[in-house]
Amino acid sequence: MVQKYYEGTPQIINLSTEIGRLLGIVDATHLRKPQTELRKRNKVKTIRASLAIEGNTLSEAQITAIMDNKRVIGPAKDIKEVENAIQVYDNLSTFDPFSKKSYLEAHGQLMSGLVDMPGQFRTGSVGVIQGDRIAHLAPPGWNVDNLMTNLFEYLNEGEDNLIIKSCVFHYEMEFIHPFMDGNGRMGRLWQTLILMKVNPVFEYLPIEQEIKKSQEEYYNVLGQCDKEGLATKFVEYVLGKIKLSLAELVDVQREHFTDIERLNYFLDQIDTSDFTRKDYLRMFPKISTATATRDLRKGVEVGILSRKGSDRRTTYQKK
């Protein structure tokens, strides 16, 4: 029997519904693979945020320079962390999120040259220190492989959808703390890999940046879940960050929509079947009145919309 790791809540249901709606917009407007420059920029943000949470000092500009094979001055360890992360994030498709073996290989690449025995579970004891206290005492080393085997069993056989599973895996992996170092970045990396099986857009979505913005809350929620013995609060927290990241992607890309993409996005958002050009402009305040008129005319021509009235009294309806 697969272990139950969290309790369902109305917040989890509501956030899951909103994420599903945003993914529908992503698919309808062909955002699964954003423009090349945005993909690169978001990858830099992802690497920067995930490593900064662990204390890496390099900036987005420095990470971009390393990505472009330019020389950067900074702490050798920080540069090595970035080089490793770039290699891993450039080859995300080579890892199998459902495989423990692939998981260990990813840790081996991510932590190569940074720790002893990269790509191997710890055998000793480890704790998370915050200030002058032990914030989390991880399970004993002899039980790590068994706990991770159970977690991968849940990932492969559990009945939850993959978005929920990605959140649960992230929390449980942080609780188990299977490695001597690199646990935080591995938890965030592996969640991305699981989410990529839901929709390819997650490869280019810097969820880590939203976590970095609320780093204190991130650690507080982890601690709260430790006390409660369930991942519920963490699932709610990360679902919220996924929703924010998707909404930001849609907002950024909305400025580059074609006329049909704008129309599809607009029609997906409105609750009524009848609307005016003024309603359309309210959704897209940066386009001109002439562009709005052309969009709506195009919608009528291709059969997405029907039109009633003329001049200022013109209204449009979804077909």
Secondary structure, 3 states (H helix, E strand, C coil): CCCCCCCCCHHHHHHHHHHHHHHHHHHHCCCCCCCHHHHHHHHHHHHHHHHHHCCCCCCHHHHHHHHCCCCCCCCHHHHHHHHHHHHHHHCHHHCCCCCHHHHHHHHHHHCCCCCCCCCCCCCCCCEEEECCEEEEECCCHHHHHHHHHHHHHHHHHCCCCHHHHHHHHHHHHHHHCCCCCCHHHHHHHHHHHHHHCCCHHHHHCCHHHHHHHCHHHHHHHHHHHHHHCCCHHHHHHHHHHHHHHHHHHHHHHHCCCCHHHHHHHHHHHCCCCEECHHHHHHHCCCCCHHHHHHHHHHHHHCCCEEEECCHHHCEEEEC
